[in-house]
Every structure is written in C-alpha cells, then in structure tokens.
Amino acid sequence: MTKMRFIATLDDKEHDIVVEDHGADDGYYTMTLDGQPYEVDAQLMKSQIVSMLIDHKSYDVDVERVSKEPLDGRLAVRVRGRVIRFEML
C-alpha cells in the first residue's frame, strides 16, 4: 500500500489530502480530504479525461497544468462544466 500526502491551496485556504492505493494498479484509492475519507475508482480515458467514481457518484474530470514548469503546482480542474483553479504544494 502506498500513501501520498499533498497540501492544496484553494482560495487562500490550505487543504490536507492523503491518497492511499490498495496495493494494486487498478485505479482504486482511498482519498482523505481534510480528514473526510472517500472511496475513489479513477480510470484514465483515451481522451486524457479521468473517469471517477467517488463514493458511488460519477464524475468526468479534466486536469490541466497551468504552467509547463515542472515544479509549478498550479492546476485547473474541470468537473461538470466548472473550472476550479488551485495549487498543489
């Protein structure tokens, strides 16, 4: 099992994110956002959109890096027609 921890900044507020895979390369994860756990099934589609089931709800997610710089953590995420911009630290 692999555990990764991130800090995301959205609207000047930091959010703690922990992602744990379940030991297989199958797209199943547990993601904890600010202490709240979510079961996630994420599959990358040929179109580069990520199809996600989060707690049994379906989402198509498009993630774009804001900058080409490898250490720049700014992202734009489109979910259900809404774009959310944040920074991963």
mmCIF file as gemmi writes it, N, C-alpha and C atoms, coordinates in Angstrom:
data_model
loop_
_atom_site.group_PDB
_atom_site.id
_atom_site.type_symbol
_atom_site.label_atom_id
_atom_site.label_alt_id
_atom_site.label_comp_id
_atom_site.label_asym_id
_atom_site.label_entity_id
_atom_site.label_seq_id
_atom_site.pdbx_PDB_ins_code
_atom_site.Cartn_x
_atom_site.Cartn_y
_atom_site.Cartn_z
_atom_site.occupancy
_atom_site.B_iso_or_equiv
_atom_site.pdbx_formal_charge
_atom_site.auth_seq_id
_atom_site.auth_asym_id
_atom_site.pdbx_PDB_model_num
ATOM 1 N N . MET Axp A 1 ? 0.857 -1.185 0 1 0 ? 1 A 1
ATOM 2 C CA . MET Axp A 1 ? 0 0 0 1 0 ? 1 A 1
ATOM 3 C C . MET Axp A 1 ? 0.895 1.238 0 1 0 ? 1 A 1
ATOM 4 N N . THR Axp A 2 ? 0.584 2.169 -0.885 1 0 ? 2 A 1
ATOM 5 C CA . THR Axp A 2 ? 1.34 3.408 -0.986 1 0 ? 2 A 1
ATOM 6 C C . THR Axp A 2 ? 0.483 4.553 -0.487 1 0 ? 2 A 1
ATOM 7 N N . LYS Axp A 3 ? 1.094 5.418 0.312 1 0 ? 3 A 1
ATOM 8 C CA . LYS Axp A 3 ? 0.381 6.582 0.831 1 0 ? 3 A 1
ATOM 9 C C . LYS Axp A 3 ? 1.125 7.836 0.379 1 0 ? 3 A 1
ATOM 10 N N . MET Axp A 4 ? 0.377 8.773 -0.235 1 0 ? 4 A 1
ATOM 11 C CA . MET Axp A 4 ? 0.941 10.05 -0.664 1 0 ? 4 A 1
ATOM 12 C C . MET Axp A 4 ? 0.169 11.174 0.021 1 0 ? 4 A 1
ATOM 13 N N . ARG Axp A 5 ? 0.911 12.18 0.46 1 0 ? 5 A 1
ATOM 14 C CA . ARG Axp A 5 ? 0.272 13.305 1.135 1 0 ? 5 A 1
ATOM 15 C C . ARG Axp A 5 ? 0.546 14.584 0.365 1 0 ? 5 A 1
ATOM 16 N N . PHE Axp A 6 ? -0.505 15.402 0.211 1 0 ? 6 A 1
ATOM 17 C CA . PHE Axp A 6 ? -0.42 16.659 -0.523 1 0 ? 6 A 1
ATOM 18 C C . PHE Axp A 6 ? -1.062 17.769 0.297 1 0 ? 6 A 1
ATOM 19 N N . ILE Axp A 7 ? -0.674 18.975 -0.007 1 0 ? 7 A 1
ATOM 20 C CA . ILE Axp A 7 ? -1.375 20.154 0.509 1 0 ? 7 A 1
ATOM 21 C C . ILE Axp A 7 ? -1.829 20.933 -0.714 1 0 ? 7 A 1
ATOM 22 N N . ALA Axp A 8 ? -3.119 21.226 -0.781 1 0 ? 8 A 1
ATOM 23 C CA . ALA Axp A 8 ? -3.68 22.001 -1.889 1 0 ? 8 A 1
ATOM 24 C C . ALA Axp A 8 ? -4.176 23.332 -1.347 1 0 ? 8 A 1
ATOM 25 N N . THR Axp A 9 ? -3.886 24.393 -2.075 1 0 ? 9 A 1
ATOM 26 C CA . THR Axp A 9 ? -4.349 25.723 -1.693 1 0 ? 9 A 1
ATOM 27 C C . THR Axp A 9 ? -5.449 26.148 -2.653 1 0 ? 9 A 1
ATOM 28 N N . LEU Axp A 10 ? -6.61 26.459 -2.106 1 0 ? 10 A 1
ATOM 29 C CA . LEU Axp A 10 ? -7.77 26.916 -2.869 1 0 ? 10 A 1
ATOM 30 C C . LEU Axp A 10 ? -8.363 28.108 -2.153 1 0 ? 10 A 1
ATOM 31 N N . ASP Axp A 11 ? -8.469 29.233 -2.835 1 0 ? 11 A 1
ATOM 32 C CA . ASP Axp A 11 ? -8.998 30.465 -2.236 1 0 ? 11 A 1
ATOM 33 C C . ASP Axp A 11 ? -8.278 30.819 -0.938 1 0 ? 11 A 1
ATOM 34 N N . ASP Axp A 12 ? -6.943 30.727 -0.97 1 0 ? 12 A 1
ATOM 35 C CA . ASP Axp A 12 ? -6.074 31.067 0.171 1 0 ? 12 A 1
ATOM 36 C C . ASP Axp A 12 ? -6.275 30.176 1.392 1 0 ? 12 A 1
ATOM 37 N N . LYS Axp A 13 ? -6.917 29.025 1.214 1 0 ? 13 A 1
ATOM 38 C CA . LYS Axp A 13 ? -7.091 28.085 2.313 1 0 ? 13 A 1
ATOM 39 C C . LYS Axp A 13 ? -6.385 26.779 1.959 1 0 ? 13 A 1
ATOM 40 N N . GLU Axp A 14 ? -5.597 26.256 2.906 1 0 ? 14 A 1
ATOM 41 C CA . GLU Axp A 14 ? -4.89 25.007 2.671 1 0 ? 14 A 1
ATOM 42 C C . GLU Axp A 14 ? -5.772 23.818 3.042 1 0 ? 14 A 1
ATOM 43 N N . HIS Axp A 15 ? -5.696 22.772 2.204 1 0 ? 15 A 1
ATOM 44 C CA . HIS Axp A 15 ? -6.441 21.538 2.424 1 0 ? 15 A 1
ATOM 45 C C . HIS Axp A 15 ? -5.463 20.372 2.443 1 0 ? 15 A 1
ATOM 46 N N . ASP Axp A 16 ? -5.623 19.481 3.397 1 0 ? 16 A 1
ATOM 47 C CA . ASP Axp A 16 ? -4.77 18.308 3.546 1 0 ? 16 A 1
ATOM 48 C C . ASP Axp A 16 ? -5.384 17.151 2.765 1 0 ? 16 A 1
ATOM 49 N N . ILE Axp A 17 ? -4.589 16.551 1.863 1 0 ? 17 A 1
ATOM 50 C CA . ILE Axp A 17 ? -5.067 15.445 1.036 1 0 ? 17 A 1
ATOM 51 C C . ILE Axp A 17 ? -4.123 14.264 1.224 1 0 ? 17 A 1
ATOM 52 N N . VAL Axp A 18 ? -4.679 13.104 1.54 1 0 ? 18 A 1
ATOM 53 C CA . VAL Axp A 18 ? -3.91 11.869 1.632 1 0 ? 18 A 1
ATOM 54 C C . VAL Axp A 18 ? -4.535 10.874 0.669 1 0 ? 18 A 1
ATOM 55 N N . VAL Axp A 19 ? -3.696 10.287 -0.201 1 0 ? 19 A 1
ATOM 56 C CA . VAL Axp A 19 ? -4.159 9.309 -1.183 1 0 ? 19 A 1
ATOM 57 C C . VAL Axp A 19 ? -3.462 7.987 -0.887 1 0 ? 19 A 1
ATOM 58 N N . GLU Axp A 20 ? -4.256 6.925 -0.704 1 0 ? 20 A 1
ATOM 59 C CA . GLU Axp A 20 ? -3.716 5.596 -0.456 1 0 ? 20 A 1
ATOM 60 C C . GLU Axp A 20 ? -4.222 4.644 -1.529 1 0 ? 20 A 1
ATOM 61 N N . ASP Axp A 21 ? -3.284 3.973 -2.219 1 0 ? 21 A 1
ATOM 62 C CA . ASP Axp A 21 ? -3.746 2.952 -3.154 1 0 ? 21 A 1
ATOM 63 C C . ASP Axp A 21 ? -3.959 1.667 -2.353 1 0 ? 21 A 1
ATOM 64 N N . HIS Axp A 22 ? -4.58 0.692 -2.964 1 0 ? 22 A 1
ATOM 65 C CA . HIS Axp A 22 ? -4.921 -0.537 -2.257 1 0 ? 22 A 1
ATOM 66 C C . HIS Axp A 22 ? -3.979 -1.68 -2.623 1 0 ? 22 A 1
ATOM 67 N N . GLY Axp A 23 ? -2.769 -1.317 -3.089 1 0 ? 23 A 1
ATOM 68 C CA . GLY Axp A 23 ? -1.754 -2.321 -3.357 1 0 ? 23 A 1
ATOM 69 C C . GLY Axp A 23 ? -1.773 -2.903 -4.757 1 0 ? 23 A 1
ATOM 70 N N . ALA Axp A 24 ? -2.718 -2.514 -5.57 1 0 ? 24 A 1
ATOM 71 C CA . ALA Axp A 24 ? -2.79 -2.998 -6.957 1 0 ? 24 A 1
ATOM 72 C C . ALA Axp A 24 ? -2.895 -1.785 -7.873 1 0 ? 24 A 1
ATOM 73 N N . ASP Axp A 25 ? -2.466 -1.955 -9.104 1 0 ? 25 A 1
ATOM 74 C CA . ASP Axp A 25 ? -2.525 -0.855 -10.072 1 0 ? 25 A 1
ATOM 75 C C . ASP Axp A 25 ? -3.858 -0.9 -10.811 1 0 ? 25 A 1
ATOM 76 N N . ASP Axp A 26 ? -4.951 -0.755 -10.05 1 0 ? 26 A 1
ATOM 77 C CA . ASP Axp A 26 ? -6.281 -0.924 -10.628 1 0 ? 26 A 1
ATOM 78 C C . ASP Axp A 26 ? -7.139 0.335 -10.581 1 0 ? 26 A 1
ATOM 79 N N . GLY Axp A 27 ? -6.581 1.438 -10.074 1 0 ? 27 A 1
ATOM 80 C CA . GLY Axp A 27 ? -7.327 2.687 -10.045 1 0 ? 27 A 1
ATOM 81 C C . GLY Axp A 27 ? -8.199 2.876 -8.82 1 0 ? 27 A 1
ATOM 82 N N . TYR Axp A 28 ? -8.138 1.936 -7.863 1 0 ? 28 A 1
ATOM 83 C CA . TYR Axp A 28 ? -8.93 2.069 -6.641 1 0 ? 28 A 1
ATOM 84 C C . TYR Axp A 28 ? -8.084 2.704 -5.546 1 0 ? 28 A 1
ATOM 85 N N . TYR Axp A 29 ? -8.615 3.755 -4.923 1 0 ? 29 A 1
ATOM 86 C CA . TYR Axp A 29 ? -7.899 4.511 -3.917 1 0 ? 29 A 1
ATOM 87 C C . TYR Axp A 29 ? -8.836 4.881 -2.775 1 0 ? 29 A 1
ATOM 88 N N . THR Axp A 30 ? -8.223 5.199 -1.656 1 0 ? 30 A 1
ATOM 89 C CA . THR Axp A 30 ? -8.919 5.909 -0.598 1 0 ? 30 A 1
ATOM 90 C C . THR Axp A 30 ? -8.285 7.286 -0.548 1 0 ? 30 A 1
ATOM 91 N N . MET Axp A 31 ? -9.093 8.325 -0.678 1 0 ? 31 A 1
ATOM 92 C CA . MET Axp A 31 ? -8.603 9.688 -0.606 1 0 ? 31 A 1
ATOM 93 C C . MET Axp A 31 ? -9.229 10.338 0.609 1 0 ? 31 A 1
ATOM 94 N N . THR Axp A 32 ? -8.409 10.954 1.428 1 0 ? 32 A 1
ATOM 95 C CA . THR Axp A 32 ? -8.894 11.66 2.601 1 0 ? 32 A 1
ATOM 96 C C . THR Axp A 32 ? -8.66 13.144 2.384 1 0 ? 32 A 1
ATOM 97 N N . LEU Axp A 33 ? -9.732 13.922 2.432 1 0 ? 33 A 1
ATOM 98 C CA . LEU Axp A 33 ? -9.677 15.37 2.236 1 0 ? 33 A 1
ATOM 99 C C . LEU Axp A 33 ? -10.07 16.036 3.54 1 0 ? 33 A 1
ATOM 100 N N . ASP Axp A 34 ? -9.11 16.709 4.154 1 0 ? 34 A 1
ATOM 101 C CA . ASP Axp A 34 ? -9.343 17.391 5.438 1 0 ? 34 A 1
ATOM 102 C C . ASP Axp A 34 ? -9.994 16.45 6.459 1 0 ? 34 A 1
ATOM 103 N N . GLY Axp A 35 ? -9.511 15.202 6.503 1 0 ? 35 A 1
ATOM 104 C CA . GLY Axp A 35 ? -9.986 14.236 7.487 1 0 ? 35 A 1
ATOM 105 C C . GLY Axp A 35 ? -11.19 13.411 7.06 1 0 ? 35 A 1
ATOM 106 N N . GLN Axp A 36 ? -11.838 13.756 5.949 1 0 ? 36 A 1
ATOM 107 C CA . GLN Axp A 36 ? -13.018 13.027 5.464 1 0 ? 36 A 1
ATOM 108 C C . GLN Axp A 36 ? -12.586 12.012 4.404 1 0 ? 36 A 1
ATOM 109 N N . PRO Axp A 37 ? -12.756 10.696 4.645 1 0 ? 37 A 1
ATOM 110 C CA . PRO Axp A 37 ? -12.331 9.7 3.654 1 0 ? 37 A 1
ATOM 111 C C . PRO Axp A 37 ? -13.364 9.509 2.539 1 0 ? 37 A 1
ATOM 112 N N . TYR Axp A 38 ? -12.849 9.226 1.334 1 0 ? 38 A 1
ATOM 113 C CA . TYR Axp A 38 ? -13.672 8.95 0.16 1 0 ? 38 A 1
ATOM 114 C C . TYR Axp A 38 ? -13.088 7.741 -0.562 1 0 ? 38 A 1
ATOM 115 N N . GLU Axp A 39 ? -13.934 6.848 -1.035 1 0 ? 39 A 1
ATOM 116 C CA . GLU Axp A 39 ? -13.502 5.727 -1.863 1 0 ? 39 A 1
ATOM 117 C C . GLU Axp A 39 ? -13.541 6.183 -3.315 1 0 ? 39 A 1
ATOM 118 N N . VAL Axp A 40 ? -12.441 5.984 -4.039 1 0 ? 40 A 1
ATOM 119 C CA . VAL Axp A 40 ? -12.297 6.509 -5.39 1 0 ? 40 A 1
ATOM 120 C C . VAL Axp A 40 ? -11.899 5.39 -6.349 1 0 ? 40 A 1
ATOM 121 N N . ASP Axp A 41 ? -12.568 5.338 -7.497 1 0 ? 41 A 1
ATOM 122 C CA . ASP Axp A 41 ? -12.184 4.489 -8.62 1 0 ? 41 A 1
ATOM 123 C C . ASP Axp A 41 ? -11.908 5.439 -9.77 1 0 ? 41 A 1
ATOM 124 N N . ALA Axp A 42 ? -10.629 5.566 -10.174 1 0 ? 42 A 1
ATOM 125 C CA . ALA Axp A 42 ? -10.237 6.523 -11.21 1 0 ? 42 A 1
ATOM 126 C C . ALA Axp A 42 ? -9.62 5.781 -12.382 1 0 ? 42 A 1
ATOM 127 N N . GLN Axp A 43 ? -10.122 6.073 -13.581 1 0 ? 43 A 1
ATOM 128 C CA . GLN Axp A 43 ? -9.61 5.449 -14.796 1 0 ? 43 A 1
ATOM 129 C C . GLN Axp A 43 ? -9.322 6.538 -15.824 1 0 ? 43 A 1
ATOM 130 N N . LEU Axp A 44 ? -8.09 6.541 -16.36 1 0 ? 44 A 1
ATOM 131 C CA . LEU Axp A 44 ? -7.719 7.496 -17.392 1 0 ? 44 A 1
ATOM 132 C C . LEU Axp A 44 ? -8.262 7.016 -18.733 1 0 ? 44 A 1
ATOM 133 N N . MET Axp A 45 ? -9.04 7.86 -19.395 1 0 ? 45 A 1
ATOM 134 C CA . MET Axp A 45 ? -9.632 7.526 -20.685 1 0 ? 45 A 1
ATOM 135 C C . MET Axp A 45 ? -8.662 7.903 -21.807 1 0 ? 45 A 1
ATOM 136 N N . LYS Axp A 46 ? -8.893 7.394 -23.007 1 0 ? 46 A 1
ATOM 137 C CA . LYS Axp A 46 ? -8.045 7.728 -24.158 1 0 ? 46 A 1
ATOM 138 C C . LYS Axp A 46 ? -8.03 9.224 -24.432 1 0 ? 46 A 1
ATOM 139 N N . SER Axp A 47 ? -9.097 9.914 -24.087 1 0 ? 47 A 1
ATOM 140 C CA . SER Axp A 47 ? -9.203 11.36 -24.303 1 0 ? 47 A 1
ATOM 141 C C . SER Axp A 47 ? -8.416 12.16 -23.27 1 0 ? 47 A 1
ATOM 142 N N . GLN Axp A 48 ? -7.742 11.475 -22.338 1 0 ? 48 A 1
ATOM 143 C CA . GLN Axp A 48 ? -6.986 12.075 -21.236 1 0 ? 48 A 1
ATOM 144 C C . GLN Axp A 48 ? -7.888 12.659 -20.152 1 0 ? 48 A 1
ATOM 145 N N . ILE Axp A 49 ? -9.18 12.42 -20.244 1 0 ? 49 A 1
ATOM 146 C CA . ILE Axp A 49 ? -10.098 12.784 -19.164 1 0 ? 49 A 1
ATOM 147 C C . ILE Axp A 49 ? -10.12 11.62 -18.181 1 0 ? 49 A 1
ATOM 148 N N . VAL Axp A 50 ? -10.201 11.929 -16.906 1 0 ? 50 A 1
ATOM 149 C CA . VAL Axp A 50 ? -10.241 10.892 -15.882 1 0 ? 50 A 1
ATOM 150 C C . VAL Axp A 50 ? -11.697 10.647 -15.518 1 0 ? 50 A 1
ATOM 151 N N . SER Axp A 51 ? -12.119 9.403 -15.668 1 0 ? 51 A 1
ATOM 152 C CA . SER Axp A 51 ? -13.461 8.998 -15.248 1 0 ? 51 A 1
ATOM 153 C C . SER Axp A 51 ? -13.349 8.528 -13.806 1 0 ? 51 A 1
ATOM 154 N N . MET Axp A 52 ? -14.124 9.158 -12.918 1 0 ? 52 A 1
ATOM 155 C CA . MET Axp A 52 ? -14.003 8.851 -11.492 1 0 ? 52 A 1
ATOM 156 C C . MET Axp A 52 ? -15.346 8.484 -10.89 1 0 ? 52 A 1
ATOM 157 N N . LEU Axp A 53 ? -15.325 7.492 -10.031 1 0 ? 53 A 1
ATOM 158 C CA . LEU Axp A 53 ? -16.424 7.2 -9.126 1 0 ? 53 A 1
ATOM 159 C C . LEU Axp A 53 ? -15.929 7.561 -7.738 1 0 ? 53 A 1
ATOM 160 N N . ILE Axp A 54 ? -16.586 8.514 -7.11 1 0 ? 54 A 1
ATOM 161 C CA . ILE Axp A 54 ? -16.221 8.938 -5.761 1 0 ? 54 A 1
ATOM 162 C C . ILE Axp A 54 ? -17.423 8.682 -4.882 1 0 ? 54 A 1
ATOM 163 N N . ASP Axp A 55 ? -17.263 7.727 -3.973 1 0 ? 55 A 1
ATOM 164 C CA . ASP Axp A 55 ? -18.383 7.305 -3.122 1 0 ? 55 A 1
ATOM 165 C C . ASP Axp A 55 ? -19.625 7.015 -3.964 1 0 ? 55 A 1
ATOM 166 N N . HIS Axp A 56 ? -19.442 6.283 -5.061 1 0 ? 56 A 1
ATOM 167 C CA . HIS Axp A 56 ? -20.502 5.795 -5.948 1 0 ? 56 A 1
ATOM 168 C C . HIS Axp A 56 ? -21.172 6.889 -6.781 1 0 ? 56 A 1
ATOM 169 N N . LYS Axp A 57 ? -20.565 8.073 -6.878 1 0 ? 57 A 1
ATOM 170 C CA . LYS Axp A 57 ? -21.062 9.136 -7.754 1 0 ? 57 A 1
ATOM 171 C C . LYS Axp A 57 ? -20.06 9.314 -8.885 1 0 ? 57 A 1
ATOM 172 N N . SER Axp A 58 ? -20.564 9.466 -10.126 1 0 ? 58 A 1
ATOM 173 C CA . SER Axp A 58 ? -19.72 9.515 -11.305 1 0 ? 58 A 1
ATOM 174 C C . SER Axp A 58 ? -19.335 10.952 -11.667 1 0 ? 58 A 1
ATOM 175 N N . TYR Axp A 59 ? -18.038 11.135 -12.014 1 0 ? 59 A 1
ATOM 176 C CA . TYR Axp A 59 ? -17.513 12.428 -12.43 1 0 ? 59 A 1
ATOM 177 C C . TYR Axp A 59 ? -16.542 12.215 -13.588 1 0 ? 59 A 1
ATOM 178 N N . ASP Axp A 60 ? -16.574 13.096 -14.577 1 0 ? 60 A 1
ATOM 179 C CA . ASP Axp A 60 ? -15.539 13.162 -15.606 1 0 ? 60 A 1
ATOM 180 C C . ASP Axp A 60 ? -14.697 14.381 -15.275 1 0 ? 60 A 1
ATOM 181 N N . VAL Axp A 61 ? -13.398 14.167 -15.097 1 0 ? 61 A 1
ATOM 182 C CA . VAL Axp A 61 ? -12.506 15.208 -14.606 1 0 ? 61 A 1
ATOM 183 C C . VAL Axp A 61 ? -11.405 15.458 -15.635 1 0 ? 61 A 1
ATOM 184 N N . ASP Axp A 62 ? -11.216 16.719 -15.987 1 0 ? 62 A 1
ATOM 185 C CA . ASP Axp A 62 ? -10.157 17.12 -16.902 1 0 ? 62 A 1
ATOM 186 C C . ASP Axp A 62 ? -9.174 17.982 -16.111 1 0 ? 62 A 1
ATOM 187 N N . VAL Axp A 63 ? -7.917 17.536 -16.015 1 0 ? 63 A 1
ATOM 188 C CA . VAL Axp A 63 ? -6.897 18.242 -15.238 1 0 ? 63 A 1
ATOM 189 C C . VAL Axp A 63 ? -5.876 18.84 -16.192 1 0 ? 63 A 1
ATOM 190 N N . GLU Axp A 64 ? -5.601 20.129 -16.016 1 0 ? 64 A 1
ATOM 191 C CA . GLU Axp A 64 ? -4.599 20.808 -16.834 1 0 ? 64 A 1
ATOM 192 C C . GLU Axp A 64 ? -3.611 21.521 -15.929 1 0 ? 64 A 1
ATOM 193 N N . ARG Axp A 65 ? -2.334 21.397 -16.261 1 0 ? 65 A 1
ATOM 194 C CA . ARG Axp A 65 ? -1.311 22.183 -15.579 1 0 ? 65 A 1
ATOM 195 C C . ARG Axp A 65 ? -1.397 23.603 -16.115 1 0 ? 65 A 1
ATOM 196 N N . VAL Axp A 66 ? -1.286 24.585 -15.251 1 0 ? 66 A 1
ATOM 197 C CA . VAL Axp A 66 ? -1.347 25.982 -15.661 1 0 ? 66 A 1
ATOM 198 C C . VAL Axp A 66 ? -0.04 26.402 -16.329 1 0 ? 66 A 1
ATOM 199 N N . SER Axp A 67 ? 1.071 25.812 -15.895 1 0 ? 67 A 1
ATOM 200 C CA . SER Axp A 67 ? 2.389 26.172 -16.404 1 0 ? 67 A 1
ATOM 201 C C . SER Axp A 67 ? 3.117 24.923 -16.89 1 0 ? 67 A 1
ATOM 202 N N . LYS Axp A 68 ? 4.034 25.101 -17.804 1 0 ? 68 A 1
ATOM 203 C CA . LYS Axp A 68 ? 4.869 23.992 -18.294 1 0 ? 68 A 1
ATOM 204 C C . LYS Axp A 68 ? 6.037 23.711 -17.343 1 0 ? 68 A 1
ATOM 205 N N . GLU Axp A 69 ? 6.286 24.604 -16.391 1 0 ? 69 A 1
ATOM 206 C CA . GLU Axp A 69 ? 7.39 24.429 -15.432 1 0 ? 69 A 1
ATOM 207 C C . GLU Axp A 69 ? 7.106 23.212 -14.548 1 0 ? 69 A 1
ATOM 208 N N . PRO Axp A 70 ? 8.049 22.272 -14.432 1 0 ? 70 A 1
ATOM 209 C CA . PRO Axp A 70 ? 7.795 21.032 -13.698 1 0 ? 70 A 1
ATOM 210 C C . PRO Axp A 70 ? 7.523 21.221 -12.199 1 0 ? 70 A 1
ATOM 211 N N . LEU Axp A 71 ? 8.048 22.272 -11.59 1 0 ? 71 A 1
ATOM 212 C CA . LEU Axp A 71 ? 7.838 22.477 -10.156 1 0 ? 71 A 1
ATOM 213 C C . LEU Axp A 71 ? 6.69 23.42 -9.84 1 0 ? 71 A 1
ATOM 214 N N . ASP Axp A 72 ? 5.988 23.872 -10.867 1 0 ? 72 A 1
ATOM 215 C CA . ASP Axp A 72 ? 4.838 24.758 -10.679 1 0 ? 72 A 1
ATOM 216 C C . ASP Axp A 72 ? 3.623 23.887 -10.417 1 0 ? 72 A 1
ATOM 217 N N . GLY Axp A 73 ? 3.033 23.98 -9.231 1 0 ? 73 A 1
ATOM 218 C CA . GLY Axp A 73 ? 1.927 23.113 -8.833 1 0 ? 73 A 1
ATOM 219 C C . GLY Axp A 73 ? 0.545 23.659 -9.13 1 0 ? 73 A 1
ATOM 220 N N . ARG Axp A 74 ? 0.455 24.724 -9.935 1 0 ? 74 A 1
ATOM 221 C CA . ARG Axp A 74 ? -0.861 25.286 -10.231 1 0 ? 74 A 1
ATOM 222 C C . ARG Axp A 74 ? -1.599 24.399 -11.235 1 0 ? 74 A 1
ATOM 223 N N . LEU Axp A 75 ? -2.86 24.107 -10.918 1 0 ? 75 A 1
ATOM 224 C CA . LEU Axp A 75 ? -3.688 23.237 -11.751 1 0 ? 75 A 1
ATOM 225 C C . LEU Axp A 75 ? -5.041 23.887 -12.01 1 0 ? 75 A 1
ATOM 226 N N . ALA Axp A 76 ? -5.617 23.523 -13.142 1 0 ? 76 A 1
ATOM 227 C CA . ALA Axp A 76 ? -7.005 23.879 -13.449 1 0 ? 76 A 1
ATOM 228 C C . ALA Axp A 76 ? -7.744 22.56 -13.644 1 0 ? 76 A 1
ATOM 229 N N . VAL Axp A 77 ? -8.804 22.36 -12.888 1 0 ? 77 A 1
ATOM 230 C CA . VAL Axp A 77 ? -9.568 21.108 -12.932 1 0 ? 77 A 1
ATOM 231 C C . VAL Axp A 77 ? -10.992 21.434 -13.355 1 0 ? 77 A 1
ATOM 232 N N . ARG Axp A 78 ? -11.453 20.748 -14.423 1 0 ? 78 A 1
ATOM 233 C CA . ARG Axp A 78 ? -12.821 20.959 -14.899 1 0 ? 78 A 1
ATOM 234 C C . ARG Axp A 78 ? -13.658 19.756 -14.498 1 0 ? 78 A 1
ATOM 235 N N . VAL Axp A 79 ? -14.718 20.032 -13.732 1 0 ? 79 A 1
ATOM 236 C CA . VAL Axp A 79 ? -15.653 18.997 -13.281 1 0 ? 79 A 1
ATOM 237 C C . VAL Axp A 79 ? -17.056 19.517 -13.499 1 0 ? 79 A 1
ATOM 238 N N . ARG Axp A 80 ? -17.849 18.753 -14.276 1 0 ? 80 A 1
ATOM 239 C CA . ARG Axp A 80 ? -19.245 19.13 -14.537 1 0 ? 80 A 1
ATOM 240 C C . ARG Axp A 80 ? -19.4 20.564 -15.025 1 0 ? 80 A 1
ATOM 241 N N . GLY Axp A 81 ? -18.493 20.986 -15.933 1 0 ? 81 A 1
ATOM 242 C CA . GLY Axp A 81 ? -18.582 22.307 -16.538 1 0 ? 81 A 1
ATOM 243 C C . GLY Axp A 81 ? -18.01 23.432 -15.703 1 0 ? 81 A 1
ATOM 244 N N . ARG Axp A 82 ? -17.546 23.151 -14.521 1 0 ? 82 A 1
ATOM 245 C CA . ARG Axp A 82 ? -16.999 24.166 -13.631 1 0 ? 82 A 1
ATOM 246 C C . ARG Axp A 82 ? -15.48 23.992 -13.568 1 0 ? 82 A 1
ATOM 247 N N . VAL Axp A 83 ? -14.738 25.104 -13.679 1 0 ? 83 A 1
ATOM 248 C CA . VAL Axp A 83 ? -13.281 25.059 -13.585 1 0 ? 83 A 1
ATOM 249 C C . VAL Axp A 83 ? -12.862 25.546 -12.208 1 0 ? 83 A 1
ATOM 250 N N . ILE Axp A 84 ? -12.054 24.744 -11.547 1 0 ? 84 A 1
ATOM 251 C CA . ILE Axp A 84 ? -11.521 25.078 -10.233 1 0 ? 84 A 1
ATOM 252 C C . ILE Axp A 84 ? -10.014 25.195 -10.384 1 0 ? 84 A 1
ATOM 253 N N . ARG Axp A 85 ? -9.465 26.311 -9.947 1 0 ? 85 A 1
ATOM 254 C CA . ARG Axp A 85 ? -8.018 26.535 -10.021 1 0 ? 85 A 1
ATOM 255 C C . ARG Axp A 85 ? -7.437 26.47 -8.616 1 0 ? 85 A 1
ATOM 256 N N . PHE Axp A 86 ? -6.395 25.664 -8.47 1 0 ? 86 A 1
ATOM 257 C CA . PHE Axp A 86 ? -5.734 25.565 -7.163 1 0 ? 86 A 1
ATOM 258 C C . PHE Axp A 86 ? -4.277 25.223 -7.351 1 0 ? 86 A 1
ATOM 259 N N . GLU Axp A 87 ? -3.533 25.216 -6.245 1 0 ? 87 A 1
ATOM 260 C CA . GLU Axp A 87 ? -2.114 24.918 -6.28 1 0 ? 87 A 1
ATOM 261 C C . GLU Axp A 87 ? -1.809 23.752 -5.358 1 0 ? 87 A 1
ATOM 262 N N . MET Axp A 88 ? -1.055 22.793 -5.87 1 0 ? 88 A 1
ATOM 263 C CA . MET Axp A 88 ? -0.61 21.653 -5.076 1 0 ? 88 A 1
ATOM 264 C C . MET Axp A 88 ? 0.785 21.945 -4.566 1 0 ? 88 A 1
ATOM 265 N N . LEU Axp A 89 ? 0.969 21.822 -3.272 1 0 ? 89 A 1
ATOM 266 C CA . LEU Axp A 89 ? 2.292 22.05 -2.653 1 0 ? 89 A 1
ATOM 267 C C . LEU Axp A 89 ? 2.947 20.723 -2.368 1 0 ? 89 A 1
